[in-house]
Amino acid sequence: MEVLAQEAKEKILIIPCSGIGKPSGTIGRLATYYIVEDLCPEETTTICLPLLVIGDEKAKQLVQKMRVIAIDGCQWECASKSIQTSGGKLLASLNVLRMYREHINLKVGSVSNLGPEGEKFTRIVAGKILKEIEKIRRKQDVQIKACGNSCV
């Protein structure tokens, strides 16, 4: 449990859509993996959304203790809703389908082959996630400075 507490204190948990069969779900997951595995592995982690859906206790504990970003694939917003239902506090929620409306000129392929423009859009989504991470960092820095050394 000590590792859980330490990870919860430091990392940002990113939970993407699990919309298998939908390109927007695939894009959300790939963007999350890009952040967690390549760009910010020391600062971020992820878990499988279905664990929250089935009420897995460890997953619920993570969501309740960590700073959480939801990456929703569509209008149903299953990631955001599952995080909130599990007692987590969302620091940010991004919706891939809404983001796509701003990039409608990109032709995203299928779930099994997003194509070059789908991959480009995945990087755009990852960039939006990075911006949210940066906002969380700035807010945390402000809170630490505001309370002085007494809370560090």
N, C-alpha and C positions, 0 to 999 in steps of 0.2 A: 504493500500500500504506500510505502514511502516514495517509490518511484512514481506512482500515480500522482501523489501530491506534488512532487517536484516538477513533473511534466505539466501538470495543470497550472502551476504557478508561472511557468515560463513560456510555453508554446501556445500558438493559436491553432485551434482545431477548425479545419475546413471540412464541411460535410456537403458533398455534391449529390445531385439528383441521381437516382438509380433507374431512371427511365429507359430501361433496356428496350431497344427497338425504335428509339427516337433520336435523331441526330442531335437535338439540343441537349439531351441527357448525356450522350457520348461526349459532346464538346465540353460540357461542364465537368465531367469526370476527367477527361484528358487535361484540361486546363488546371484542375486541382492537382493531378499527379505531377504535372510540369512544375508547379510551385513547390509541392511537398518533396519531390525527389530531386529536382535539379536546381531550382532557384533559391529556395529557403528551407533546406532540410533541417537546419538547426533551430529554426523558429516556428516551424509548422508541422502539423501531423494531420492525419485524416482517419476516419473510420467508415465502415460500410453503413449506409443509411438503413438497410433492412434490420440491422441489429437494434436500432432505436424503435423501429416499427414493431418488432416482436417483444420489446420490453426488456432487452438484455441489461442486467444490472450494471455490469462494468461500463457499458456504453453510456448508460444514463448517468453514472457517476462522472465520467469524463465530461459530458455535456454540462452537467451542473457545476463543475469546478473550473472549466477552462473558458477562455475567451473564444467565442464561436462565430464563424462566418458560414452562412448557408449559400449554396449555389443551386438555385432552382432551375429546372429545365423548361418548365412550362407554367401555364396559368394556375395549375393545381397547387404549386408551391409546397410540395410534400416535405422537402428538407426543412424549410422554415417551420412548418406546422409540427413536424415530428420533434424538432429541437425544443420548441415551446411546450409541447405536450409532455416532454420528458423533464421539464423543469429547468431547461437551459435558458440563458439570456443571450439573445442574438446581438452581436455588436454590429453586424452588417448582413445584408441579404441581397444577393444579386440574382437577377433573372435572365437566363441566357436568351430566351425567346424575345424578351423586351429589348435586350441589347442588339439582337439581330435586326430589329426594325430600323436601327440606326445604320446598319450595314447591309441593307437589303440587296445592294448591288453585287454582293459576294454570292456566288453560286455554291452552296454547300451540297456535297454529294450525299451518299447514303450512310447508314450506321457503320457498315463494314468498310466503306471507302469514302471518307469525307472529301477527298480530292484536295488539290493545292489551295483552293480558296477556303475550303472548310478548315484546313490546317492553319491558314492565315487567321481566320476568325477565332480559332482556338487560342492563338497567341494574343489576340485582342482581348479575349475574355480573361486570360491569365494576367494581362496588363491591368485590367480593372480590379482583379483580385489583389494584385500588388499594391494598387492605390489604396485599397481598403486596409491592407496590412500596415501601410505607412501611416494612415490616419490613426490607427490603433496605437502604433508606436509613439506618434506625436502626443496623443492624449495621455498615454502612460508617462511619458517624459514630463509633461506639464504637471501631472498629479504628483510625481516624485519630487519635483522642484518645489511645488506648492507646500508640501508638508515638511520639507527640510530633511535633515538627517534623522529625525526621530522615528520615521517610519521605514527607513531603509535597513 
